[in-house]
C-alpha cells in the first residue's frame, strides 16, 4: 500500500479493540455518562469497534453490518450536553493514553474524535 492509514499505523483491529475496551470501562464508571448507556456495554463496544475501525481508515465493518452510521441521528435519543461531550472525550483521552497510542497518531485521533463529539451535542447545558 502506498499510503498508510492510521488504522494500520497503530496496529489494526487489535489496537482498536484495546482502545474501545479501555474507553467503555471508563464510561461505565463515569457518573455523567453511566445514566444514558445500557448496563451491558457488550453490544455497544462491538459496534464502536466496527465504527472506529472504518473511522480511522480500516475496513468498513460498521457499514457492512449496520448501513450508513447517521451518527448524529442515532444519538438524538440521548441528551448530549457540552458537559457530556467533555466527559466522553475525557474517557477517550485516558483510553488513548492507557493503550499507549504514539504521537502523532494520538493527537490526530483525538482531534478527529473531538470534532465528531462536538457534532453530537444536541442539548444545551441548561436543559439537562
Ligand atoms: C452509541 C453516547 C459521542 C459513536 C451511543 C450510545 C450512547 C452514546 C448513549 C448508545 C449506546 C447503546 O445503546 O448501545 C455518546 C455521547 C457522546 C458520544 C454522550 C459524546 C459526545 C460519540 C462519538 C462517536 C460515537 C464521538 C464516534 C466517533 C457511537 C457509535 C454508537 C454509539 C458507533 C453505536 C451506534 C449503533 O447503535 O449502531 N453513543 N456518544 N459516539 N456512539 Fe456515541
Backbone and ligand atoms as CSV (ligand in chain L), in Angstrom:
chain,resi,resn,atom,element,x,y,z
A,1,UNK,N,N,0.862,-1.201,0.000
A,1,UNK,CA,C,0.000,0.000,0.000
A,1,UNK,C,C,0.887,1.235,0.000
A,2,UNK,N,N,0.518,2.180,-0.845
A,2,UNK,CA,C,1.380,3.355,-0.944
A,2,UNK,C,C,1.201,4.311,0.241
A,3,UNK,N,N,-0.048,4.546,0.615
A,3,UNK,CA,C,-0.298,5.436,1.738
A,3,UNK,C,C,-0.879,4.647,2.889
A,4,UNK,N,N,-0.261,4.760,4.053
A,4,UNK,CA,C,-0.771,4.032,5.207
A,4,UNK,C,C,-1.972,4.742,5.805
A,5,UNK,N,N,-2.725,3.994,6.602
A,5,UNK,CA,C,-3.849,4.589,7.317
A,5,UNK,C,C,-3.470,4.654,8.791
A,6,UNK,N,N,-4.214,5.456,9.544
A,6,UNK,CA,C,-3.996,5.493,10.990
A,6,UNK,C,C,-4.231,4.097,11.552
A,7,UNK,N,N,-5.285,3.459,11.057
A,7,UNK,CA,C,-5.649,2.110,11.497
A,7,UNK,C,C,-4.446,1.163,11.418
A,8,UNK,N,N,-3.780,1.142,10.275
A,8,UNK,CA,C,-2.608,0.262,10.135
A,8,UNK,C,C,-1.458,0.719,11.023
A,9,UNK,N,N,-1.255,2.038,11.067
A,9,UNK,CA,C,-0.106,2.568,11.805
A,9,UNK,C,C,-0.158,2.246,13.299
A,10,UNK,N,N,-1.371,2.208,13.864
A,10,UNK,CA,C,-1.465,1.976,15.313
A,10,UNK,C,C,-1.559,0.491,15.666
A,11,UNK,N,N,-1.637,-0.365,14.662
A,11,UNK,CA,C,-1.652,-1.804,14.963
A,11,UNK,C,C,-2.951,-2.518,14.620
A,12,UNK,N,N,-3.831,-1.841,13.846
A,12,UNK,CA,C,-5.022,-2.506,13.333
A,12,UNK,C,C,-6.073,-2.844,14.380
A,13,UNK,N,N,-6.853,-3.876,14.070
A,13,UNK,CA,C,-8.039,-4.187,14.876
A,13,UNK,C,C,-7.722,-4.493,16.335
A,14,UNK,N,N,-6.578,-5.128,16.546
A,14,UNK,CA,C,-6.215,-5.475,17.924
A,14,UNK,C,C,-6.099,-4.219,18.797
A,15,UNK,N,N,-5.519,-3.170,18.237
A,15,UNK,CA,C,-5.369,-1.922,18.994
A,15,UNK,C,C,-6.718,-1.225,19.182
A,16,UNK,N,N,-7.547,-1.251,18.141
A,16,UNK,CA,C,-8.892,-0.658,18.256
A,16,UNK,C,C,-9.668,-1.371,19.367
A,17,UNK,N,N,-9.538,-2.692,19.431
A,17,UNK,CA,C,-10.233,-3.449,20.485
A,17,UNK,C,C,-9.776,-3.030,21.870
A,18,UNK,N,N,-8.466,-2.890,22.041
A,18,UNK,CA,C,-7.959,-2.493,23.358
A,18,UNK,C,C,-8.410,-1.083,23.712
A,19,UNK,N,N,-8.394,-0.197,22.701
A,19,UNK,CA,C,-8.811,1.193,22.920
A,19,UNK,C,C,-10.278,1.262,23.355
A,20,UNK,N,N,-11.142,0.571,22.623
A,20,UNK,CA,C,-12.578,0.622,22.906
A,20,UNK,C,C,-12.877,-0.020,24.272
A,21,UNK,N,N,-12.200,-1.114,24.602
A,21,UNK,CA,C,-12.411,-1.725,25.919
A,21,UNK,C,C,-11.968,-0.784,27.040
A,22,UNK,N,N,-10.825,-0.131,26.852
A,22,UNK,CA,C,-10.329,0.825,27.861
A,22,UNK,C,C,-11.303,2.003,27.987
A,23,UNK,N,N,-11.863,2.411,26.854
A,23,UNK,CA,C,-12.811,3.528,26.838
A,23,UNK,C,C,-14.092,3.182,27.612
A,24,UNK,N,N,-14.731,2.048,27.275
A,24,UNK,CA,C,-16.012,1.737,27.927
A,24,UNK,C,C,-15.853,1.343,29.391
A,25,UNK,N,N,-14.677,0.873,29.779
A,25,UNK,CA,C,-14.524,0.584,31.206
A,25,UNK,C,C,-14.519,1.901,31.993
A,26,UNK,N,N,-14.177,3.007,31.336
A,26,UNK,CA,C,-14.297,4.323,31.980
A,26,UNK,C,C,-15.720,4.860,31.893
A,27,UNK,N,N,-16.323,4.723,30.715
A,27,UNK,CA,C,-17.694,5.216,30.525
A,27,UNK,C,C,-18.629,4.602,31.566
A,28,UNK,N,N,-18.486,3.283,31.798
A,28,UNK,CA,C,-19.445,2.637,32.703
A,28,UNK,C,C,-19.266,3.060,34.161
A,29,UNK,N,N,-18.164,3.736,34.455
A,29,UNK,CA,C,-17.961,4.228,35.827
A,29,UNK,C,C,-18.185,5.736,35.923
A,30,UNK,N,N,-18.383,6.392,34.793
A,30,UNK,CA,C,-18.476,7.851,34.817
A,30,UNK,C,C,-19.882,8.303,35.234
A,31,UNK,N,N,-19.982,9.078,36.321
A,31,UNK,CA,C,-21.291,9.455,36.851
A,31,UNK,C,C,-22.175,10.182,35.834
A,32,UNK,N,N,-21.570,10.943,34.929
A,32,UNK,CA,C,-22.359,11.715,33.971
A,32,UNK,C,C,-22.748,10.908,32.725
A,33,UNK,N,N,-22.015,9.831,32.446
A,33,UNK,CA,C,-22.273,9.050,31.229
A,33,UNK,C,C,-23.090,7.788,31.502
A,34,UNK,N,N,-22.767,7.152,32.627
A,34,UNK,CA,C,-23.445,5.913,33.036
A,34,UNK,C,C,-24.961,5.933,32.825
A,35,UNK,N,N,-25.655,7.035,33.243
A,35,UNK,CA,C,-27.126,7.033,33.150
A,35,UNK,C,C,-27.693,6.903,31.728
A,36,UNK,N,N,-26.945,7.299,30.709
A,36,UNK,CA,C,-27.517,7.241,29.353
A,36,UNK,C,C,-27.090,5.987,28.583
A,37,UNK,N,N,-26.150,5.212,29.141
A,37,UNK,CA,C,-25.697,3.998,28.453
A,37,UNK,C,C,-26.403,2.765,29.007
A,38,UNK,N,N,-26.526,1.709,28.181
A,38,UNK,CA,C,-27.101,0.464,28.720
A,38,UNK,C,C,-26.186,-0.128,29.789
A,39,UNK,N,N,-26.754,-0.940,30.691
A,39,UNK,CA,C,-25.938,-1.553,31.741
A,39,UNK,C,C,-24.903,-2.496,31.137
A,40,UNK,N,N,-25.335,-3.224,30.134
A,40,UNK,CA,C,-24.425,-4.162,29.474
A,40,UNK,C,C,-23.878,-3.498,28.204
A,41,UNK,N,N,-22.585,-3.220,28.223
A,41,UNK,CA,C,-21.980,-2.476,27.109
A,41,UNK,C,C,-21.358,-3.382,26.042
A,42,UNK,N,N,-21.626,-4.677,26.119
A,42,UNK,CA,C,-21.010,-5.616,25.172
A,42,UNK,C,C,-21.321,-5.257,23.719
A,43,UNK,N,N,-22.603,-5.028,23.434
A,43,UNK,CA,C,-23.019,-4.740,22.066
A,43,UNK,C,C,-22.574,-3.333,21.634
A,44,UNK,N,N,-22.647,-2.405,22.560
A,44,UNK,CA,C,-22.183,-1.033,22.275
A,44,UNK,C,C,-20.704,-1.066,21.889
A,45,UNK,N,N,-19.915,-1.788,22.661
A,45,UNK,CA,C,-18.473,-1.872,22.391
A,45,UNK,C,C,-18.203,-2.562,21.051
A,46,UNK,N,N,-18.973,-3.591,20.761
A,46,UNK,CA,C,-18.783,-4.306,19.496
A,46,UNK,C,C,-19.021,-3.365,18.311
A,47,UNK,N,N,-20.094,-2.563,18.395
A,47,UNK,CA,C,-20.383,-1.617,17.315
A,47,UNK,C,C,-19.331,-0.512,17.236
A,48,UNK,N,N,-18.867,-0.071,18.393
A,48,UNK,CA,C,-17.857,1.006,18.388
A,48,UNK,C,C,-16.538,0.505,17.781
A,49,UNK,N,N,-16.207,-0.760,18.006
A,49,UNK,CA,C,-15.000,-1.331,17.388
A,49,UNK,C,C,-15.147,-1.324,15.875
A,50,UNK,N,N,-16.333,-1.685,15.416
A,50,UNK,CA,C,-16.584,-1.662,13.966
A,50,UNK,C,C,-16.504,-0.233,13.434
A,51,UNK,N,N,-17.119,0.685,14.186
A,51,UNK,CA,C,-17.154,2.069,13.704
A,51,UNK,C,C,-15.758,2.688,13.667
A,52,UNK,N,N,-15.027,2.579,14.771
A,52,UNK,CA,C,-13.709,3.231,14.813
A,52,UNK,C,C,-12.722,2.597,13.835
A,53,UNK,N,N,-12.914,1.326,13.545
A,53,UNK,CA,C,-12.085,0.690,12.514
A,53,UNK,C,C,-12.214,1.454,11.200
A,54,UNK,N,N,-13.466,1.692,10.772
A,54,UNK,CA,C,-13.622,2.400,9.493
A,54,UNK,C,C,-13.316,3.881,9.604
A,55,UNK,N,N,-13.597,4.468,10.773
A,55,UNK,CA,C,-13.337,5.902,11.003
A,55,UNK,C,C,-11.847,6.219,10.822
A,56,UNK,N,N,-10.987,5.276,11.220
A,56,UNK,CA,C,-9.546,5.518,11.120
A,56,UNK,C,C,-8.906,4.829,9.911
A,57,UNK,N,N,-9.727,4.486,8.940
A,57,UNK,CA,C,-9.177,4.045,7.657
A,57,UNK,C,C,-9.105,2.550,7.421
A,58,UNK,N,N,-9.625,1.764,8.361
A,58,UNK,CA,C,-9.644,0.315,8.182
A,58,UNK,C,C,-10.861,-0.120,7.366
A,59,UNK,N,N,-11.100,-1.422,7.288
A,59,UNK,CA,C,-12.236,-1.934,6.514
A,59,UNK,C,C,-13.581,-1.408,7.036
A,60,UNK,N,N,-14.575,-1.255,6.139
A,60,UNK,CA,C,-15.862,-0.639,6.500
A,60,UNK,C,C,-16.788,-1.573,7.277
A,61,UNK,N,N,-16.321,-2.044,8.417
A,61,UNK,CA,C,-17.056,-3.051,9.192
A,61,UNK,C,C,-18.418,-2.577,9.667
A,62,UNK,N,N,-18.491,-1.312,10.072
A,62,UNK,CA,C,-19.764,-0.809,10.607
A,62,UNK,C,C,-20.819,-0.766,9.498
A,63,UNK,N,N,-20.467,-0.135,8.383
A,63,UNK,CA,C,-21.402,-0.008,7.247
A,63,UNK,C,C,-21.871,-1.376,6.763
A,64,UNK,N,N,-20.948,-2.344,6.719
A,64,UNK,CA,C,-21.309,-3.677,6.240
A,64,UNK,C,C,-22.435,-4.302,7.068
A,65,UNK,N,N,-22.412,-4.058,8.362
A,65,UNK,CA,C,-23.445,-4.678,9.198
A,65,UNK,C,C,-24.653,-3.780,9.483
A,66,UNK,N,N,-24.414,-2.472,9.596
A,66,UNK,CA,C,-25.492,-1.586,10.061
A,66,UNK,C,C,-25.912,-0.525,9.058
A,67,UNK,N,N,-25.250,-0.439,7.922
A,67,UNK,CA,C,-25.563,0.617,6.965
A,67,UNK,C,C,-24.915,1.929,7.373
A,68,UNK,N,N,-25.311,2.999,6.705
A,68,UNK,CA,C,-24.705,4.308,6.971
A,68,UNK,C,C,-24.825,4.662,8.451
A,69,UNK,N,N,-23.743,5.127,9.075
A,69,UNK,CA,C,-23.766,5.385,10.516
A,69,UNK,C,C,-24.808,6.423,10.978
A,70,UNK,N,N,-25.091,7.456,10.199
A,70,UNK,CA,C,-26.027,8.509,10.621
A,70,UNK,C,C,-25.824,8.799,12.107
A,71,UNK,N,N,-24.601,9.065,12.468
A,71,UNK,CA,C,-24.249,9.142,13.893
A,71,UNK,C,C,-25.045,10.165,14.677
A,72,UNK,N,N,-25.214,11.361,14.086
A,72,UNK,CA,C,-25.924,12.389,14.858
A,72,UNK,C,C,-27.362,11.932,15.109
A,73,UNK,N,N,-27.994,11.387,14.080
A,73,UNK,CA,C,-29.372,10.907,14.232
A,73,UNK,C,C,-29.450,9.791,15.277
A,74,UNK,N,N,-28.486,8.882,15.272
A,74,UNK,CA,C,-28.509,7.777,16.232
A,74,UNK,C,C,-28.330,8.252,17.670
A,75,UNK,N,N,-27.763,9.461,17.837
A,75,UNK,CA,C,-27.539,9.981,19.186
A,75,UNK,C,C,-28.671,10.878,19.684
A,76,UNK,N,N,-29.636,11.185,18.817
A,76,UNK,CA,C,-30.721,12.093,19.210
A,76,UNK,C,C,-31.501,11.598,20.447
A,77,UNK,N,N,-31.718,10.275,20.601
A,77,UNK,CA,C,-32.453,9.828,21.800
A,77,UNK,C,C,-31.742,10.137,23.121
A,78,UNK,N,N,-30.470,10.473,23.080
A,78,UNK,CA,C,-29.707,10.719,24.305
A,78,UNK,C,C,-29.426,12.207,24.433
A,79,UNK,N,N,-29.602,12.738,25.649
A,79,UNK,CA,C,-29.327,14.164,25.859
A,79,UNK,C,C,-27.824,14.377,25.937
A,80,UNK,N,N,-27.267,14.881,24.864
A,80,UNK,CA,C,-25.816,15.115,24.840
A,80,UNK,C,C,-25.555,16.613,24.980
A,81,UNK,N,N,-25.143,16.966,26.188
A,81,UNK,CA,C,-24.824,18.354,26.530
A,81,UNK,C,C,-23.325,18.574,26.315
A,82,UNK,N,N,-22.885,19.844,26.322
A,82,UNK,CA,C,-21.434,20.088,26.256
A,82,UNK,C,C,-20.673,19.357,27.369
A,83,UNK,N,N,-21.262,19.283,28.556
A,83,UNK,CA,C,-20.599,18.580,29.669
A,83,UNK,C,C,-20.439,17.089,29.358
A,84,UNK,N,N,-21.459,16.488,28.750
A,84,UNK,CA,C,-21.355,15.063,28.398
A,84,UNK,C,C,-20.324,14.852,27.293
A,85,UNK,N,N,-20.282,15.783,26.353
A,85,UNK,CA,C,-19.241,15.705,25.311
A,85,UNK,C,C,-17.859,15.694,25.978
A,86,UNK,N,N,-17.659,16.609,26.919
A,86,UNK,CA,C,-16.364,16.672,27.597
A,86,UNK,C,C,-16.060,15.381,28.350
A,87,UNK,N,N,-17.082,14.815,28.987
A,87,UNK,CA,C,-16.894,13.573,29.745
A,87,UNK,C,C,-16.498,12.434,28.804
A,88,UNK,N,N,-17.188,12.350,27.673
A,88,UNK,CA,C,-16.879,11.312,26.660
A,88,UNK,C,C,-15.427,11.458,26.206
A,89,UNK,N,N,-15.046,12.709,25.926
A,89,UNK,CA,C,-13.674,12.948,25.445
A,89,UNK,C,C,-12.623,12.687,26.529
A,90,UNK,N,N,-12.958,12.967,27.787
A,90,UNK,CA,C,-12.017,12.652,28.878
A,90,UNK,C,C,-11.764,11.145,28.936
A,91,UNK,N,N,-12.845,10.358,28.834
A,91,UNK,CA,C,-12.694,8.892,28.851
A,91,UNK,C,C,-11.837,8.444,27.672
A,92,UNK,N,N,-12.055,9.054,26.522
A,92,UNK,CA,C,-11.302,8.666,25.330
A,92,UNK,C,C,-9.828,9.067,25.434
A,93,UNK,N,N,-9.583,10.253,25.991
A,93,UNK,CA,C,-8.201,10.714,26.133
A,93,UNK,C,C,-7.411,9.763,27.044
A,94,UNK,N,N,-8.058,9.352,28.137
A,94,UNK,CA,C,-7.400,8.416,29.058
A,94,UNK,C,C,-7.197,7.054,28.408
A,95,UNK,N,N,-8.162,6.630,27.603
A,95,UNK,CA,C,-8.037,5.332,26.919
A,95,UNK,C,C,-6.884,5.365,25.901
A,96,UNK,N,N,-6.753,6.463,25.172
A,96,UNK,CA,C,-5.658,6.587,24.200
A,96,UNK,C,C,-4.310,6.507,24.907
A,97,UNK,N,N,-4.290,7.069,26.122
A,97,UNK,CA,C,-3.060,7.038,26.906
A,97,UNK,C,C,-2.786,5.625,27.442
A,98,UNK,N,N,-3.839,4.993,27.966
A,98,UNK,CA,C,-3.675,3.648,28.532
A,98,UNK,C,C,-3.162,2.663,27.476
A,99,UNK,N,N,-3.673,2.794,26.270
A,99,UNK,CA,C,-3.313,1.864,25.204
A,99,UNK,C,C,-1.980,2.256,24.553
A,100,UNK,N,N,-1.465,3.412,24.977
A,100,UNK,CA,C,-0.153,3.838,24.504
A,100,UNK,C,C,-0.079,4.116,23.014
A,101,UNK,N,N,-1.121,4.757,22.476
A,101,UNK,CA,C,-1.066,5.165,21.072
A,101,UNK,C,C,0.001,6.253,20.967
A,102,UNK,N,N,0.894,6.069,20.004
A,102,UNK,CA,C,2.002,7.017,19.870
A,102,UNK,C,C,1.602,8.269,19.105
A,103,UNK,N,N,2.364,9.331,19.370
A,103,UNK,CA,C,2.249,10.540,18.551
A,103,UNK,C,C,2.919,10.273,17.203
A,104,UNK,N,N,2.486,10.898,16.110
A,104,UNK,CA,C,1.426,11.916,16.074
A,104,UNK,C,C,0.018,11.327,16.027
A,105,UNK,N,N,-0.099,9.983,16.004
A,105,UNK,CA,C,-1.422,9.372,15.816
A,105,UNK,C,C,-2.391,9.739,16.932
A,106,UNK,N,N,-1.852,9.755,18.175
A,106,UNK,CA,C,-2.739,10.018,19.302
A,106,UNK,C,C,-3.459,11.365,19.142
A,107,UNK,N,N,-2.704,12.398,18.791
A,107,UNK,CA,C,-3.307,13.732,18.647
A,107,UNK,C,C,-4.234,13.817,17.449
A,108,UNK,N,N,-3.843,13.181,16.361
A,108,UNK,CA,C,-4.694,13.209,15.165
A,108,UNK,C,C,-6.028,12.510,15.474
A,109,UNK,N,N,-5.952,11.374,16.157
A,109,UNK,CA,C,-7.169,10.635,16.508
A,109,UNK,C,C,-8.038,11.456,17.453
A,110,UNK,N,N,-7.394,12.035,18.455
A,110,UNK,CA,C,-8.164,12.798,19.439
A,110,UNK,C,C,-8.837,14.007,18.792
A,111,UNK,N,N,-8.141,14.675,17.885
A,111,UNK,CA,C,-8.731,15.838,17.202
A,111,UNK,C,C,-9.949,15.432,16.368
A,112,UNK,N,N,-9.834,14.326,15.655
A,112,UNK,CA,C,-10.974,13.880,14.833
A,112,UNK,C,C,-12.155,13.477,15.713
A,113,UNK,N,N,-11.858,12.819,16.833
A,113,UNK,CA,C,-12.925,12.412,17.745
A,113,UNK,C,C,-13.567,13.632,18.403
A,114,UNK,N,N,-12.751,14.657,18.669
A,114,UNK,CA,C,-13.282,15.888,19.272
A,114,UNK,C,C,-14.268,16.569,18.325
A,115,UNK,N,N,-13.912,16.621,17.043
A,115,UNK,CA,C,-14.827,17.241,16.067
A,115,UNK,C,C,-16.140,16.481,15.993
A,116,UNK,N,N,-16.048,15.153,15.950
A,116,UNK,CA,C,-17.256,14.339,15.849
A,116,UNK,C,C,-18.094,14.447,17.127
A,117,UNK,N,N,-17.425,14.446,18.263
A,117,UNK,CA,C,-18.141,14.533,19.543
A,117,UNK,C,C,-18.880,15.871,19.648
A,118,UNK,N,N,-18.260,16.924,19.199
A,118,UNK,CA,C,-18.896,18.252,19.250
A,118,UNK,C,C,-20.147,18.265,18.377
A,119,UNK,N,N,-20.059,17.576,17.253
A,119,UNK,CA,C,-21.190,17.472,16.327
A,119,UNK,C,C,-22.377,16.710,16.951
A,120,UNK,N,N,-22.101,15.882,17.961
A,120,UNK,CA,C,-23.165,15.077,18.608
A,120,UNK,C,C,-23.966,15.865,19.634
A,121,UNK,N,N,-23.477,17.057,20.029
A,121,UNK,CA,C,-24.204,17.833,21.048
A,121,UNK,C,C,-25.591,18.170,20.499
A,122,UNK,N,N,-26.612,17.826,21.289
A,122,UNK,CA,C,-27.993,18.064,20.845
A,122,UNK,C,C,-28.857,18.682,21.931
A,123,UNK,N,N,-28.248,19.011,23.075
A,123,UNK,CA,C,-28.991,19.553,24.209
A,123,UNK,C,C,-28.178,20.659,24.872
A,124,UNK,N,N,-28.748,21.864,25.006
A,124,UNK,CA,C,-27.997,22.916,25.696
A,124,UNK,C,C,-27.825,22.563,27.168
A,125,UNK,N,N,-26.807,23.104,27.763
A,125,UNK,CA,C,-26.468,22.764,29.134
A,125,UNK,C,C,-27.649,22.911,30.102
A,126,UNK,N,N,-28.400,24.000,29.988
A,126,UNK,CA,C,-29.432,24.282,30.995
A,126,UNK,C,C,-30.719,23.474,30.821
A,127,UNK,N,N,-30.788,22.634,29.787
A,127,UNK,CA,C,-31.980,21.785,29.639
A,127,UNK,C,C,-31.746,20.377,30.171
A,128,UNK,N,N,-30.566,20.163,30.709
A,128,UNK,CA,C,-30.171,18.820,31.113
A,128,UNK,C,C,-31.169,18.199,32.093
L,1,LIG,C1,C,-23.842,4.832,20.549
L,1,LIG,C2,C,-23.391,8.389,23.783
L,1,LIG,C3,C,-20.058,10.508,21.014
L,1,LIG,C4,C,-20.067,6.605,18.156
L,1,LIG,C5,C,-24.022,5.631,21.640
L,1,LIG,C6,C,-24.997,5.400,22.675
L,1,LIG,C7,C,-24.876,6.395,23.578
L,1,LIG,C8,C,-23.820,7.272,23.121
L,1,LIG,C9,C,-25.686,6.580,24.854
L,1,LIG,C10,C,-25.999,4.218,22.702
L,1,LIG,C11,C,-25.359,3.003,23.272
L,1,LIG,C12,C,-26.212,1.782,23.038
L,1,LIG,O1,O,-27.438,1.860,23.144
L,1,LIG,O2,O,-25.636,0.726,22.724
L,1,LIG,C13,C,-22.453,9.283,23.312
L,1,LIG,C14,C,-22.067,10.518,23.976
L,1,LIG,C15,C,-21.158,11.127,23.194
L,1,LIG,C16,C,-20.944,10.267,22.029
L,1,LIG,C17,C,-22.580,11.034,25.320
L,1,LIG,C18,C,-20.500,12.460,23.483
L,1,LIG,C19,C,-20.315,13.386,22.566
L,1,LIG,C20,C,-19.736,9.615,20.012
L,1,LIG,C21,C,-18.675,9.795,19.062
L,1,LIG,C22,C,-18.680,8.695,18.260
L,1,LIG,C23,C,-19.744,7.830,18.714
L,1,LIG,C24,C,-17.733,10.999,19.025
L,1,LIG,C25,C,-17.797,8.334,17.110
L,1,LIG,C26,C,-16.582,8.804,16.913
L,1,LIG,C27,C,-21.094,5.809,18.537
L,1,LIG,C28,C,-21.464,4.569,17.861
L,1,LIG,C29,C,-22.559,4.062,18.550
L,1,LIG,C30,C,-22.836,4.996,19.634
L,1,LIG,C31,C,-20.786,3.986,16.629
L,1,LIG,C32,C,-23.333,2.791,18.213
L,1,LIG,C33,C,-24.434,3.163,17.247
L,1,LIG,C34,C,-25.321,1.982,16.936
L,1,LIG,O3,O,-26.182,1.638,17.772
L,1,LIG,O4,O,-25.155,1.384,15.858
L,1,LIG,N1,N,-23.328,6.772,21.938
L,1,LIG,N2,N,-21.751,9.170,22.152
L,1,LIG,N3,N,-20.361,8.417,19.779
L,1,LIG,N4,N,-21.938,6.020,19.593
L,1,LIG,FE1,FE,-21.872,7.590,20.847
